[in-house]
Amino acid sequence: MRIITILSLLIIGQLCLASNYYHSNERPPAFPREFRGAWVACVYNIDWPSKSGLPAATQKAELLKIINKAAEYKLNAIIFQVRPNADAVYHSKYEPFSHWISGKMGKSPGYDPLAFCIKEAHKKGIEVHAWFNPFRALPNASINTAKNHITRTNPSIIKNFRTYKWMNPASGFARQRALNVMLDVARRYNIDGIHIDDYFYPYPQLHKNGTPKQIFPDGKNPAARRYYVDAFVKQMYTAIKQVKPYLRVGISPFGIWKPGVPSGTTANISAYKHLAADSRKWLKNGWCDYLSPQLYWRIKSDQSYTRLLYWWRGQSAASASMRPVWPGLAVDRIMSTTDPGRPASEIINQLTLSRKIGRNWAGHIHWSMKSLIQNRDGISTKLKTNAYIAPALIPPMSWIPSQATAPPRIKISNSRNNTKITWPKVPGAAKYTIQTRNGKNWRSVAVTYNNYITIKGKPNAIAVASVNRIGISSKPTVLTKR
């Protein structure tokens, strides 16, 4: 009886503390908006897993470390590679499990890596964009393949080029297969986006005069190849939006559209000619929801990061589509053999420029997560303590018609040093933002997929807003201490 009385008093005490808050018309400042992504590559075990064939528990622990680090650095998106080379990092009816994961193509790793990644990332308020390579069949022809790999089931569409086996983009079957696997994932998994990289046609080796040493053996000229790739990109965007309009479709092309564009920019590779990638056209036509050109060069170089970013964002600003350009930043080149002596400050300066160049374009993606975890030259420390002081919400896709969800009905309960905030899930909401105020200063605390959160301390005011899948935020519900 005495125990029941004590528990009752504790409950009443908590309710009294909660009743110290009342609904207020106060409005906090807008929650920060910025796309902060990082690529997580499985091919060649670049980022994850550390090597193929590890036990499922070890793979999960490594992936969880990546997700936890992303949350610690206040990133809000992971670009997770799920189709490195006509294989799958998830349960697929079309393609075999990737040997980069299980150690043998077609062998199950004992769990579903994509499903695990989504579940754990969403716990941390992090989006998962499923990253596909559309046409690479094998990066090295010596890799042992499963019986249901496309090189064995449909050898007529495969072309040999350098070390690669490549699905011919001129083949309607190859284009449809790439689209089918994307739509399959879009339908079955709770992903937030679909992402493709720059490998439409494989990179050639070049002579000193810039001509390719090898010609892709399809009998097509560059214009014909661009026609097939353009058709694929347009169809991909349209089809994904028909399945789930809220999925963000992202493309990450080579950082220079053509050599000499913009003026003063030098490049050996022509993405437009050699890779059949007319990415400026896709941007202008709105065939993506974001473009992430790989701007991996320094600010002061013949491939100036600043000059290129101005040009890319200018192409979007001049078009009707107005899609955001979120540059790829080469964290892996910090103190590397590729770029000896590059300091972490180069990336910080590039990030700062990405916030200033253009209008309402905040966002960037780091290549790649492994280098962030290595904290090269203190880059991750600098991000946490300087560039990413507060969490950020991903900018909305304003070009997609959508209505804001309702404000959440929040309840507050206090313990000794913590405040727990709960609310019923809001129909149509995907995420929630939490802000607190002590004194006069509001602070952005978190983005969460959950309908509850526990925060330290007992703030003077609390604001929670719901966010729909398009990224549009509701009016916040604000409770203020009496």
N, C-alpha and C positions, 0 to 999 in steps of 0.2 A: 504494500500500500504506500509506504514511504517512497519507494522507487518511482511509482506512478505519479505521486505528487511532485517529486523533483522534476521528472520529465515534463509534466504539465507546465510547471513554472518556467522551464527552459523554453518550451514552445511558445508560451505566452510572451516571454521576454523577446524572443525572436520576432514575433508578430508586432510587438510594440516598436521594436527597432525599425521593422519594415514600414510601419505606419508613419514614421518620421518623414517619409517621402510623399510628395503629392504631385499630381500632374501639372505640368507647366507649359506655357506657350513659348518658353525660351527656345531659341534656335541656335544650335551649335554651328560652327563653320562647316563648310562642305568637307566631307571625308576626302583625303588625298587620293588622286587618281594617277596611276602609272602602271604600265605593263612591265613587270620585272620577271623575266623568264631565264631559264637555263636549259640547254640541251643535255639530254642523258642518252648517250650512244651505247648500243649493245654490240655493233659490228666491231670486230677485232677486240672486243671487251675493253673499249676505250674508257668508258665510265662505269659500266656495270654489266654483268657481275665481274669481279676482279679476274676470274678465269672461268672457262666453260666447265660444266660437269660438276660444279660444287653441290653439296647437299642442299635441299630446299630450305632448311632452316638457316644455313649460312647465306644463301642468296637473299632470303627475306631480311635478315639482319643487315646485310650490306645496303639493300634498297631502303630499308627504314632509316639507316644512317643518312643516306642522301636526302630523304624527305625531311628528317629532323634538322639537318644542316640548312636546307632551303628555308625552313621556317625560322631558324635562328637568324639567318641573314635577311629575313623579311622579304624573300622572294614570294611571288604569288602565282607562278606558273612553272610547270615542268613540261618540257617538250620530250616526251618519252618514246624512244624508237621501238616500234612494234613490228616493222617489216623491213629488216635490213637487206635481204636478198631473196625475194619470193618465198619467204618463210614466215613464221609467226611467233610472236612472243605472247601468245594467248591461245585459247582453244579455238581452232579454225576448222571449218569444214572444207576449205579450199586448199590450204597449204600446210606443210608439215611444221612441227615445232622447230624452232631455230637451234642449230647446233652450237651457236654462241652461248646459249643458255644451258642446254642439257648435256652438251658434249658430243651428241650424235644426232644428226638431223632426223627428225621424225619421232624422237624419244621424248616423252613427256617429262618435264622437270618435277612432276609430282604436285603441282599447284598451278594456278593461273596467274602469271606475273602481272599482267595488265590489271586484272580485277584487284589484286593485292595493292598495286600502286595507287589505283583510284581510291580505294577504301582508306588507306593510310594518309594519302595526300589531302583528301577532303577533311579528314579529322583536323588537319592543320590549316584549313582554309586555303589550300593551294589547288589551283586548277591543273588538270592533266590534259595535254594536247597529244593525241596519238600521232606519231610521226612515221610516215610511210615513204619508202623509196619506190616509185612507180614501176621502173623498168629494169633495175639491176637484178639479174638472175643469180649471178655469182661474182664476187670481187676477185676470186681466184679459181680458175678452172679445175684446180687439183682438189678442191673440197669434195668430200664424199657426199653424195646426195641420197635422199630418200626416194622410194619408188614413186611417190606422188608429187615429187618436185617437178616444176614446169619444164626443166631441161630434159626430163625423161618422158613426161606425158605429152608434151607438145614441142618436140625438137625442131619442127619446121619454122617456128617463130623465133628461134634463138640464133643470135649472131655472135661470132667470136671476134673480140677486139682487144688487143694487148693481152692482159692477164684475165680479162673479163669474159663472162658469158652474159649476153644482154638480150632482153626481150625487145624485139624490134617495134619501136613506137608506130611504125607505119602499118603494123598488123592490128586490125580491128579487134581480134581476140586478145592481144596483149593489153590494149587500152581498156577493154571491157573487164578483163581480169583484175587490173589495178583498181578500177572503179568498184567492182563487186566486193573486193576485200575491204575497201574503205567503208562502203555502205553497210556491210555486215557488222563491222565494229560499231559504226554509228547507231545501228538499230539495237544492238545487244548490250552495249556497255555505256555506263553513265559518264562518258567522257565530256570534256568541255570544248574541245576543238579537234580539228584534223589538220595536219601539217605535212607538207612535202618539201623536199630539199632541192638542190640544184642539179641533180643527176638525171636529166631528161635523156641526153645522149652522153656517152662517156667522154671524159677529158682526153684529148689527144696529146701526144708529144709533138713538139714543134721544131722545125728547122730554124736557123738564125733569121731567115727572112720572114718568119711567121707562118709559113705554110705547114700543114700537118704532115707528120711522117707516116701516119696511118690514116686511111680513109675508111669510115664506117661502111661495111660491105652490104649496103641496102640498095645501091643503085639510084639513090635519091640525091637531089641537090639541096643546098641549105634552105632555100625557100620552101621546098616541098616538106622538109622536115619540120620547119616552123609551123606549117599548116597543120600537121598532125598533132604537134604539141599544143598549139593554140586550141584546137578542137577538143583535146583532152582536158585542158585546164577549164575551159568554159563549161563542158559537160560535167566535170567533177563538181564545180561550184554549184551549178544548178541542181544537180541530183542530191547533193548533201543538204542543201537548203529545203528541198522537198521532203526529206526525211525528218530533219530536225532544224528548223530555221535558226535556232539559237546557237548552234555550233559555230565556233569561230574557225574559219578556213584561212590558214596561214601558208605562205610560200616564202622560202628562203633561197633566193637566187644568188649567183655569183655577184659580187659587189659592184662590178663595172658592166654597164649595159653593152657598150661598145668601146673599143680603144679610142682614145681621143675625146670621149664624151664623159663629163664636161671638158671643155678646152683645157689642155695642159695635163690631162690624165693619161698615163701610159699603162699599157697592159699587153701581155703576150697572147693570152687567151681572149677570144671574142665569144662571150656567152651567146650573143645574138647569132653568130655564124657557126661556131664549133659545137655549141650545146643546144642549138635551136630554141633558145630561151629569149623570147621577146617580152621580158618581164615588165617593161614600161607599158606595153599594150595591155597586159593583164591588170596592172594598177589603174590605168586610165579607164578601162572598161568595167571596173568594179568586179573582177572575177576572183577576188579574194577579200577577206575581211581585214587582213593586215599583211604587209610585205616586210620581210626582214632581210634586206640585202646584207651580204656578209662583208661588212666594212672592217676588215681585219688589219688595215694598215695604220700607220701613225698619222697624227695630225699634220706633222711636217714631213712630207714625203711626196714622191711623184704620183702616188695614189692617195692624195690627201683625204683623210677621213672627213675633215670639215667641208672641203669642196664637194665631195661626193654626197654627203648628207644634205647639203643645201640643194644639190641638183635633184636627188631623189624626192625630197619633200616638195620641191617646186613642181615636179611632174604631177604629183597628187593634187597639190593646191590648184593647179591649172585645169584639172579635170572635173567632170561633173560628179564623179564617184566619191572624191575626197576621202579615200581610205588612208588609214595611218601607216606611216613608215617607221618601223621599230628596228633600228640597226642591230646587226650581230656584232658583238664586241669580242675580240680575241684575248680572253684571259689566259689562254694556254701559251701565248707568246711572251708573257712576262718572264724575264730572265731565262729565255730559252735559246737553244741553238738556232732556231728559226729567225729570231730577232734579238741578238745578244745585247744585253744591257737595257732592254725595255723595262722601265720601272712600273710599279703599280699605279703611280700617279698618272701615267698615260691613259689608263682605263678610266680613272676617276675624272680626268679632264674630258674625255670623250663622253662619258655619261652626263656630265654637267652641260656639255654642248647639246646633247640630245634633248635636254629640257628647255633650251633657249632657241634652237633653230626651228623655225616654222611656228604654226599656231595650233595649240591643243594637240600636240603630237607625243606627249610623254610616254616613253617606253623604249625598251631595248632587251636583247637576249644575250646571255653570256655563253661563249664557247670555251670550255664546257664545265659541267658540274665538278668533274674531277679536279680541275685546276683551282676552283673556288675552295674545295675542301682542303687542298694542299696549302691554301692561304699563301700563294706565291707573293713574295715581297710584301706580305701583310695586306694583300688586297681585300680579303674578307673582313679583316679587322677594320679596315678603312671604310668598307661599305656599312658595317654595323654601326660604327661610331660617328660616321659623317654623312654618307650619301643616303642611307636608309634608316634614318632616325625613327620614323614612324611607319607603321604598315600602310599599304596602299591598296585601293580597290582598282580593278582593271577598268579602263575607260569603256563606256557603253557603245554599242553598235547602233548609233543614232539613225542609220539608214534603214533599219529594220523596224517597221511599225510595231509598237508595243505600248501597253499601259503599265504604269507602276502598280506594284502590289500594295496591299493595305499595310498601314503601320502595325507593328506587332503590339500585342497587349502584354506588357511586361510586369513581372512580379519580382520583388526584391526580398531576400532574407539575409541576415547578417550572422556571422559567427564572430569569434574573437577578433581576428585580424583580416577577415575576408568578407567579400560581398558576393553572394550568388544571385545571378539574374537568370530568370527563366521566362519563357513565353510559349504559347501554343504555336505550332508551325503555321506559317502563313501560306494559304493556297497560292501556288505560282511562284513562291520565293525559292531561290537556290541558296542564298547566302544572307548573312546579317552582319551589319557593322555596329561596333560598340565604341562609344566615346564617353569620356568622363570629364568632370570639371572639379577642380579644387581651387577655391578662391575664384579668380576671374578667368583663369586659363583652361581652355578645353584641350583635351589630349585624345588623339585617335589611338585606341587600345588594340583592336583586333578585328579581323574578318573571319567569320566562322560559318561552316555549313550546319552546325548543330543549333538546337533551339535552347541552349543554355550556355552559361559561362561563369566561371568563378574568377574574380579579380582580387588583387591584394588591396587592403585598405577599405575605407568607407568614404567614398567621394561625396562632394556636396551635390553633384548632379550626375545623372546617368542618361545617355541617349542611345536608343537602339533603333535601327532602320532595317527594313527588309530590302533585298535586291533580287530582281528577277533574272532569268537566264540570259536576257539580252544585255544586262548590266545596268538597268535603270533602277534607281534607288527610290524608295518611298519617303514620305516625310518621316522624320524621326519621332518616336515616342520619347518624351523627356520627363523624367521624374527628378524633382528637386527637393532637398531637405528643407523641412520647415524652419 
